[in-house]
Amino acid sequence: MSEIATTNAPLPADDLSRALAFAQLDSPTAQHIGLVGNTYTITVAGKDTNGRFCVIDMHVPPGGGPGPHRHDFEETFILLEGEVEMTFRGAKSIVRAGDTVNVPSNASHQFHNVSTSPARMICICAPAGNERFFVELGVPVATRTTAPPKLDAMQMAEFAKKAKAVAAKYGTELLDRA
């Protein structure tokens, strides 16, 4: 395991061009994105962190969750409510409220809400960029818990085609379901 290098160099000056990023989930300016049954609220975007990370509040209804995928950034999930089944490199684990999971970059994974209650997670991606992927693929919805429109078979096929077409642009690879 590598250690982070430390120096005795002085800290750089405060960058006064950067502002405090403050998100309120019920604010009219909150960005809620519906994506294949889930609702993702972007609370801190890469533009707020000079691209270092982004934070996404995830509402995952029963049966929700993405298919298997991997990407070139770290992803940490903090489960606030409910429970989900996390599949990491093919191994399944149950993650419950209060648990934190870090998915290393490039590792195959997915999560799925197998319970009868919605799950709520905070997702931190480093570096940022995943929030732009969600904005490009999803549709704006009214609130943090508003479900996205249901897709019929033709719309789902169109969505899958678009997702595969833009995934590489965001350092993501969509994997086939096992």
DOBAGU-507517 format. One record per residue (C-alpha): residue in three letters; residue number from 0; chain; x, y, z. Coordinates in pm, whole numbers. Example, Ala and Ser with C-alpha at 12.3 -4.5 7.8 and 13.67 -1.06 7.14 Angstrom:
<rs>
code, pos, unit, c1, c2, c3
Ala, 0, A, 1230, -450, 780 $
Ser, 1, A, 1367, -106, 714 $
</rs>
This chain:
<rs>
code, pos, unit, c1, c2, c3
Met, 0, A, 0, 0, 0 $
Ser, 1, A, 148, 334, -96 $
Glu, 2, A, 170, 629, 138 $
Ile, 3, A, 81, 981, 38 $
Ala, 4, A, 395, 1194, 19 $
Thr, 5, A, 412, 1477, 268 $
Thr, 6, A, 623, 1790, 257 $
Asn, 7, A, 690, 2076, 487 $
Ala, 8, A, 607, 2326, 210 $
Pro, 9, A, 371, 2606, 309 $
Leu, 10, A, 10, 2584, 198 $
Pro, 11, A, -77, 2784, -112 $
Ala, 12, A, -285, 3099, -72 $
Asp, 13, A, -662, 3072, -56 $
Asp, 14, A, -813, 3074, -407 $
Leu, 15, A, -1062, 3359, -370 $
Ser, 16, A, -1213, 3283, -712 $
Arg, 17, A, -1375, 2970, -564 $
Ala, 18, A, -1703, 3002, -377 $
Leu, 19, A, -1868, 2797, -106 $
Ala, 20, A, -2082, 2525, -267 $
Phe, 21, A, -2408, 2487, -76 $
Ala, 22, A, -2684, 2247, -180 $
Gln, 23, A, -3033, 2216, -38 $
Leu, 24, A, -3223, 1915, -167 $
Asp, 25, A, -3560, 2091, -162 $
Ser, 26, A, -3432, 2407, -331 $
Pro, 27, A, -3588, 2498, -669 $
Thr, 28, A, -3235, 2507, -811 $
Ala, 29, A, -3146, 2152, -700 $
Gln, 30, A, -3059, 1930, -994 $
His, 31, A, -3259, 1604, -973 $
Ile, 32, A, -3188, 1355, -1252 $
Gly, 33, A, -3406, 1053, -1326 $
Leu, 34, A, -3209, 767, -1473 $
Val, 35, A, -3345, 417, -1539 $
Gly, 36, A, -3573, 409, -1236 $
Asn, 37, A, -3338, 585, -991 $
Thr, 38, A, -3321, 953, -898 $
Tyr, 39, A, -2983, 1120, -855 $
Thr, 40, A, -2947, 1467, -703 $
Ile, 41, A, -2618, 1639, -772 $
Thr, 42, A, -2518, 1815, -451 $
Val, 43, A, -2156, 1903, -537 $
Ala, 44, A, -2047, 1916, -902 $
Gly, 45, A, -1696, 1902, -1041 $
Lys, 46, A, -1722, 2272, -1128 $
Asp, 47, A, -1739, 2335, -751 $
Thr, 48, A, -1423, 2134, -671 $
Asn, 49, A, -1194, 2213, -966 $
Gly, 50, A, -1278, 1863, -1087 $
Arg, 51, A, -1142, 1689, -778 $
Phe, 52, A, -1467, 1510, -687 $
Cys, 53, A, -1846, 1525, -710 $
Val, 54, A, -2119, 1422, -464 $
Ile, 55, A, -2450, 1268, -567 $
Asp, 56, A, -2748, 1192, -340 $
Met, 57, A, -2901, 869, -476 $
His, 58, A, -3262, 758, -428 $
Val, 59, A, -3287, 391, -529 $
Pro, 60, A, -3637, 241, -518 $
Pro, 61, A, -3700, -130, -463 $
Gly, 62, A, -3566, -316, -767 $
Gly, 63, A, -3351, -16, -868 $
Gly, 64, A, -2983, 11, -940 $
Pro, 65, A, -2756, 18, -1245 $
Gly, 66, A, -2632, -278, -1443 $
Pro, 67, A, -2274, -398, -1411 $
His, 68, A, -2015, -140, -1510 $
Arg, 69, A, -1668, -9, -1435 $
His, 70, A, -1499, 327, -1468 $
Asp, 71, A, -1167, 502, -1435 $
Phe, 72, A, -1251, 691, -1114 $
Glu, 73, A, -1292, 599, -747 $
Glu, 74, A, -1647, 575, -617 $
Thr, 75, A, -1747, 576, -250 $
Phe, 76, A, -2101, 497, -136 $
Ile, 77, A, -2234, 587, 209 $
Leu, 78, A, -2566, 415, 270 $
Leu, 79, A, -2796, 646, 470 $
Glu, 80, A, -3123, 451, 451 $
Gly, 81, A, -3228, 101, 352 $
Glu, 82, A, -3005, -171, 215 $
Val, 83, A, -2867, -271, -122 $
Glu, 84, A, -2691, -570, -266 $
Met, 85, A, -2347, -463, -390 $
Thr, 86, A, -2172, -683, -645 $
Phe, 87, A, -1797, -621, -661 $
Arg, 88, A, -1587, -824, -905 $
Gly, 89, A, -1864, -1084, -904 $
Ala, 90, A, -1894, -1122, -524 $
Lys, 91, A, -2223, -1009, -364 $
Ser, 92, A, -2253, -833, -28 $
Ile, 93, A, -2543, -673, 156 $
Val, 94, A, -2477, -309, 244 $
Arg, 95, A, -2695, -158, 516 $
Ala, 96, A, -2765, 192, 648 $
Gly, 97, A, -2450, 324, 813 $
Asp, 98, A, -2212, 123, 593 $
Thr, 99, A, -1956, 279, 359 $
Val, 100, A, -1819, 106, 49 $
Asn, 101, A, -1530, 224, -167 $
Val, 102, A, -1508, 88, -521 $
Pro, 103, A, -1156, 119, -666 $
Ser, 104, A, -1122, 260, -1015 $
Asn, 105, A, -1153, 10, -1302 $
Ala, 106, A, -1320, -262, -1087 $
Ser, 107, A, -1647, -414, -1209 $
His, 108, A, -1939, -347, -978 $
Gln, 109, A, -2310, -275, -950 $
Phe, 110, A, -2567, -221, -678 $
His, 111, A, -2926, -334, -664 $
Asn, 112, A, -3200, -260, -412 $
Val, 113, A, -3333, -607, -331 $
Ser, 114, A, -3544, -484, -38 $
Thr, 115, A, -3905, -361, -33 $
Ser, 116, A, -3810, -9, 83 $
Pro, 117, A, -3625, 269, -98 $
Ala, 118, A, -3254, 309, -30 $
Arg, 119, A, -3070, 639, -3 $
Met, 120, A, -2697, 667, -65 $
Ile, 121, A, -2442, 942, -92 $
Cys, 122, A, -2201, 874, -378 $
Ile, 123, A, -1864, 1049, -397 $
Cys, 124, A, -1672, 1017, -724 $
Ala, 125, A, -1307, 1122, -751 $
Pro, 126, A, -1219, 1278, -979 $
Ala, 127, A, -1547, 1439, -1082 $
Gly, 128, A, -1725, 1375, -1411 $
Asn, 129, A, -1984, 1110, -1331 $
Glu, 130, A, -2240, 1383, -1256 $
Arg, 131, A, -2208, 1504, -1618 $
Phe, 132, A, -2267, 1147, -1741 $
Phe, 133, A, -2592, 1137, -1542 $
Val, 134, A, -2703, 1478, -1673 $
Glu, 135, A, -2635, 1377, -2034 $
Leu, 136, A, -2821, 1045, -2005 $
Gly, 137, A, -3100, 1120, -1757 $
Val, 138, A, -3402, 1345, -1751 $
Pro, 139, A, -3474, 1627, -1506 $
Val, 140, A, -3736, 1534, -1244 $
Ala, 141, A, -3910, 1747, -981 $
Thr, 142, A, -3773, 1617, -648 $
Arg, 143, A, -3513, 1389, -490 $
Thr, 144, A, -3764, 1104, -479 $
Thr, 145, A, -3956, 1164, -804 $
Ala, 146, A, -3930, 856, -1021 $
Pro, 147, A, -3818, 908, -1380 $
Pro, 148, A, -4065, 828, -1656 $
Lys, 149, A, -4102, 457, -1725 $
Leu, 150, A, -3943, 351, -2054 $
Asp, 151, A, -4112, 110, -2292 $
Ala, 152, A, -3902, -153, -2473 $
Met, 153, A, -3821, 74, -2767 $
Gln, 154, A, -3726, 369, -2543 $
Met, 155, A, -3512, 139, -2328 $
Ala, 156, A, -3329, 13, -2639 $
Glu, 157, A, -3267, 374, -2748 $
Phe, 158, A, -3144, 461, -2398 $
Ala, 159, A, -2906, 161, -2392 $
Lys, 160, A, -2768, 261, -2733 $
Lys, 161, A, -2710, 620, -2618 $
Ala, 162, A, -2554, 505, -2288 $
Lys, 163, A, -2306, 282, -2472 $
Ala, 164, A, -2228, 564, -2716 $
Val, 165, A, -2140, 820, -2446 $
Ala, 166, A, -1998, 596, -2171 $
Ala, 167, A, -1636, 609, -2290 $
Lys, 168, A, -1650, 990, -2295 $
Tyr, 169, A, -1694, 970, -1914 $
Gly, 170, A, -1440, 694, -1849 $
Thr, 171, A, -1711, 431, -1808 $
Glu, 172, A, -1761, 86, -1957 $
Leu, 173, A, -2105, -77, -1940 $
Leu, 174, A, -2069, -453, -1892 $
Asp, 175, A, -2301, -732, -1994 $
Arg, 176, A, -2528, -870, -1724 $
Ala, 177, A, -2410, -1206, -1596 $
</rs>
